[in-house]
Each structure stands twice: as C-alpha cells, then as structure tokens.
Amino acid sequence: MIRGRQLWLPVIICSILATACTKRVLLVKSGKVKDPTPVLPVDSSYKLEWEDNFDTPGGNLDLSKWFHRAPGPRRDGFNNSESVSIDKDGNMVITTFSDTIGGVVRHSSGMIATHTNFLYGKFEARVSVKNRPGAWFAFWIQSPTIGNPVGNTAVAGTEIDVVEVKPTTGRPVHSLVWDGYGPFYKVSQFASADINANNGDYHVYGVEWTALGYKYYVDDKLVWETTAAISKRPQFVILSCEVWHNDTWAGRIPANGFGSKQRSTSIAKVDWVRYYRYK
C-alpha cells in the first residue's frame, strides 16, 4: 500500500500542475492576468529599445515616459487626465465618462503621448477595448510638424495610426494621414478582418515603419503593407480615447452619456507598449 501511494503521488502532483497551467492559460486568454509573453522581438534584426509595462510602483502613470496631451475640449469630448489610470493588474486604463460641469454635460476621455520621438522600427501594444458608441480607441505615431511643408511627408511627417478600434465594427482600422488637417488633408486607410475588436479581448497591434514603407500587424499576422506617405522624421507615440458624435465613424453618444467615472463601461486597457529599433 505504501508503494502504491508513492507511485500515485507523482501522478497526482503532475495532474494538479497541469490543471493549474490550463487555468492560467484560460485566464490569460480571457484577459484576467497580464500577458506572460517574453520580451523578445519577433524579428532578430530588431532590438528592444523602449517599453512600458505600466507596472510603476504606486500604480501611477510614469510621467518620465508620458505626458497628458492636448488637455481640454476635443471634438465632442474633453481630454481629462482623470480619465487615465493604472489598474491593479498593471494596465494603463482610459475611461470615457460623463459628468455635469456648470449645468453642462461633459464627456471626458484621455490622451497620453511619449516624451521620446522615434524614427523607424517596430511598434507594438497589447490592448483590450470595450468602448460604447461615440467613443473610440487609437494607438498612433504622430509627427510634431505634420503638414509642414505640404507635399513632403519625408520632412513634415505622417500620422501613422497603428490601430483605431471603433464601437461600430469589429474590424480594426489602420491608417496614414498626411498634409495636415485642413484643405490639403489626405488619408490612406485599411480595415483588417473582423476580430470583434471592441469586445474586451486582448489583441496585439503593431506596425513596422522603415524608409521603404509600413507593414501593419494584428496578433503578429501581417494585414496591410503600403508605401504611401513615408515619414522620414522622428515622431512620438500616442494612446488615446476620443469622443465624436456622428453616424460615419464612432456612432452616436448615448442619450444619457457614458455614466460617471465609477460606473462607465466605456474602457480601453493597454497592457504594454514596446518599441524595437532596427539593429
């Protein structure tokens, strides 16, 4: 009997460990724990040079890496630093919420940008989005001199939208915008396959930007290549949620708004952001 118990003990232990591993995999897939993916570039020709895992002690945004960009009114919303937080799981969270200021309803959301400017490389972020109509998430790379001069993106730079996730479709949108936002505005855009991108599941979105063009990725799968509007100047990374009441992009803001900050269910989470420099 003792020998039998000794023989069964390793089997029981292995079974327990296997069950625990299975549970962890399921939790990761459901987004309940942080992604355990090792910090390794997909391509050995790239080297990890900058990252934020949003695990700063104290649970605050690392203001040595990020700043709150363009505070104040924007489209039909209001960029508010209060919309940005770090949760207990180490995600940077942008909550879109509504409150009443001086008798006027205000829809707050958030936008953060890197202090660092980057030129060429691979940019990735692991993101979970669940926004309500009227609000959408974007991971983008912006030029501080976009549209200046018009007709020369190599010098002026290009808005590189790695991904925009809208509540009106499950298809991630990837874009290039150049020549400013006035009469010379130009855009090239592609919507990749429907992955139900706004349902709260985590996905990894990325772009490879070189002097020859751009390659866009969703969950490490190449979805779009283009040689349009190549920027050859350093640019900075932005993570944002914005509010826009319309029928053609993000949809209509709910009649009763998004709810208070504590009750809102319009939330985007970013687990990590990484930049790989070409060696």
Summary of the structure (lengths in Angstrom):
residues: 279
radius of gyration: 21.2
end to end distance: 62.1
largest distance: 86.2
contacts: 878
relative contact order: 0.22
helix: 13%
strand: 42%
